[in-house]
Amino acid sequence: MFGVSGMLMLQALADDQAAPAEMADLAKRRLRRKIEQLTLALDGHLAEHQRLMLSLHIRRLVEIDRDLAEIEAAISVAMRPFAAQCVLLTTIPGVDELTAAAIIAEIGVDRRCSGRPSALPPGPAFARPTMRVWGSESDVAPARVTPS
């Protein structure tokens, strides 16, 4: 979530074992250009209870990263039968393997079964926006913006 440098610096803050310059020196890649600013930003003291809370947050972030890796591995296994379609979808700019998996999960790969190959099924990603007004639900057309 915070990148390698950020997590290393947060851990160093939680451990209270490094001077600001030493923590700033944990920066990797592009962040190394900002060593002076990092040293100034990391100059300070955390109380014991703050270090405890930071350690707990770091532990949660590590657990979330582990969970996400497990989910992505399961998605990868489930996507094996759709490898060819996934490759085609990833040729679209901005579509990576995870986005391709979401597209396939949402609309499927065989559009012939819907009767109209060009029709997308209704679903959360493709539904028209709705608005609740005093307990009733009505369709809302997208707002038009006119240039001034």
Sequence and secondary structure as in RCSB ss.txt:
>XXXX:A:sequence
MFGVSGMLMLQALADDQAAPAEMADLAKRRLRRKIEQLTLALDGHLAEHQRLMLSLHIRRLVEIDRDLAEIEAAI
SVAMRPFAAQCVLLTTIPGVDELTAAAIIAEIGVDRRCSGRPSALPPGPAFARPTMRVWGSESDVAPARVTPS
>XXXX:A:secstr
  HHHHHHHHHHHHHT S HHHHHTT  GGGGGGHHHHHHHT S   HHHHHHHHHHHHHHHHHHHHHHHHHHHH
HHHTGGGHHHHHHHTTSTT  HHHHHHHHHHH S GGGGSSTT     TTTS  EEEETTEEEE         
